Amino acid sequence: MKRAQREVQWSKHIEGWKKSGLTQPRYCEGESISYDTFKRWRRRLGPGRGLRGRAPGFVPVDVARTMSAEPTAVPGRASSDQGVEIRLANGRAIVLGAQLDAVELGRLIRLLEVLPC
């Protein structure tokens, strides 16, 4: 079995354990899988280390357009767009400028994935 297939298989076990309400050893016993192997894969696929190229899960998004009285200008960058504001469930907000490029966005996403909730 290829590594990517094993990652999917063990990700399903990890999600199954989380939903089960059981301790890790009890879940492994019920599924007839090795507890030591389960722990190893849980570390490998832990926070910020999800499946390669796949999002860790579904995140609900509401899209709303708001109008600002004064556009915020970024020094040295001309822009007619307002950018993006992301409001998190906990009330926090992330405001991204209109000129945020793909590299900067990728860095931000990787950083957010490893930060504790």
Secondary structure, 3 states (H helix, E strand, C coil): CCHHHHHHHHHHHHHHHHHHCCCHHHHHHHHCCCHHHHHHHHHHCCCCCCCCCCCCCCCCCCCCCCCCCCCCCECCECCCCCCEEEECCCCCEEEECCCCCHHHHHHHHHHHHHCCC
